[in-house]
Amino acid sequence: MTQKRSTVTALAALALLLWMAQPAAAQEEGEPFAFGDVPEAFVMGGLTGGGSFGSPGGGGFLGGEASLAWLYHGVWGGFYMDGFYDFGHGDTTLSIGPELGYAVLGLDGGLGLRLGQADDPELGGQMRLLVSLGNFSLFGRYGFWPGSKDAQHVGQVGVLLKFPFWSSAPIPAMAR
């Protein structure tokens, strides 16, 4: 019952954040819309959550992510790091690696460290496919833990709410 309550609470908090997140767009009159026409760098962070499945069974997860990324003519890339707790599997996972995308499609992945499935930390790999719509992204992730006896394969389907903390681009006059 406690696990179900934790999952419901996490999903309710995520739904509230989705409802509160409304991207603001400021554009000067007569200025055409352009997606990344000037090279920009960003430091971003946010929350991630969703459902998990795989070798250890099903569950839900909640965590956070930070990244350093650049954007130019719709192509973006950089580095990310994230961490989450999986309520169904009873473990914490940390991962770090590169990210690359074009327009709304992206791919990231890298080295993963999992704590809680075994007595010692487990090393593995993670890969995630994203569909990003501004501050909101949908994703599917696959994790592989070659040294694990019980939980070698873990999949996730989730959402990511990510907001810029810093940008190299000047702030438009209307947004000040």
N, C-alpha and C positions, 0 to 999 in steps of 0.2 A: 504494500500500500504506500509506503514511504517513497519508493522508486517512482511509482505512478504519479504521486503528488509532486515530486521534484521535476519530473518531465513536464507535467501540466503547467507548473509554475514557470519553468524555463520557456515553454512555448508561449505562454501568456505575456511574459516580459518581451519576448521577441516580437509578438504581434503588436504590442504597444509601441515599440521602437519603430516598426514599419509604418504605423499610422502617423507617428510624430515626424518621420523623416520626409520632408518635402523639399526637393531641390529648388533653390532660388536661381533664377536666370535674369541677369541684367544685360541689356543690349542697347547700344546707342541707336537712335532713330536713323534709318537709312543704311545702317551697317549690315552687310550680309552675314548670315550665319556661317561659321567655319569651324571644322572639327580638327583642332590641333595644327593649325596652319603655321604657328610659331613654336619653335622648340620650347618645351616647358618641363620643369622638374617638379616633383611633388613628394612630400612626406605625408603619408596617409595612415589612418588607423581606424579600427572599427570592431564590430561584434560579428560573430559567426555562430550558427546553430542549425540544427536539423535532426535528421534521423540516421541511424547507423545500422548496419547489418553485416553478416559475414560469419567466419568460423566460430566466434564466441556467442553468436545469436544476435538479437536485435536490441535497439535502445535509442536513446537520444543523446545529443551532445550540445555543449555550449562553450564558447571560448572567445578569444580575441585575436586580432591580426594587426600587424604593422608592416608598411612597405615604403621603399624608396623607389620611385618610378619616374620615367620620362615619357613624353608624348610628342610625336611629330608626324604630321600628315596622316593621322589615324593609326599609326603604328606605335605601340607602347611596349615598354619593357622595364626591367629593373630587378629588384630583389625583395623577397617577402620573408617574414617569420611569423609563425602563429603557434598557438597553443590552445588546447581544448580538453575538457573533461567529458568522458563518455559515461553517462549514468548507467546505461545497460551493461557495459563491459567492465565498469569499475576501474578505469585507467585514465591516466593523463598522457597526452601525446604532444610533443613539441616538434616542429619541423621548420626547416630553413632551406631556401633555394632561389633559383632564378624564376622570373615570370616574363612572358612574352605574349603579345596579342596584336590583333588588327581590328579596329572598330569595336564591335561588341563581343567578339570571340577571343578568349584567352586560354593559356595553358601555363600552369606552374607546377613545380614539384621539386623534390630534393630529398635531403637526408632527414630521417625521422628518428626520434628518441621516444620510447614508450616506457612509462613507469606504472607499475601496478599489476600487470599480467603475470609477471614472474618475480622471483626474489631479486634478481639483478635487472638493471635497465636493459632494454632491448633496442638494438639498432635495426633500422629498416629504411624503406623508401616510401615516398608519397608522390602521387601525381593527381592533378586536379584540372578538370575542364570547366571553364566559366563562361557564362553569358552575362555580360555586364551592361547594365542600363543606368549609367551614372553612378549614383551612390548605392545602388541596389544591384546585387548579383545573385544569380542562381548557379549552383555548381554540383558536380558529381566528383567524388574523390575516391581513389583506390589506394590502399596502403598494403604493403607487403612486408612481412616480418620473418625473414628466412630462419632465424634462430629460435623461433617460438615453437613450442610443442602443441599448444592448444589453439592459438589464434593467429594463423599465418596470413589470412586474407581478411581485410576489413574494407567495406564500402560505405560511403556516405552520400547522402543527398541533402543539400542544405542551402541556406541563404547567407549572404554576407552584406552587412551594412558598413560602408567605408566612407570616411569623410577626410578631406584634406586638412592637415594642420599647418602646412606651409606650401607655398607655391612660388616658383621663380617668376611667374608672369605678373605684370603690374595689375593692380586692381582697377577695373573700369571706373570712370568718373561717376556714373550713375549709382554704383554699388557702395560708394563711400558715405 
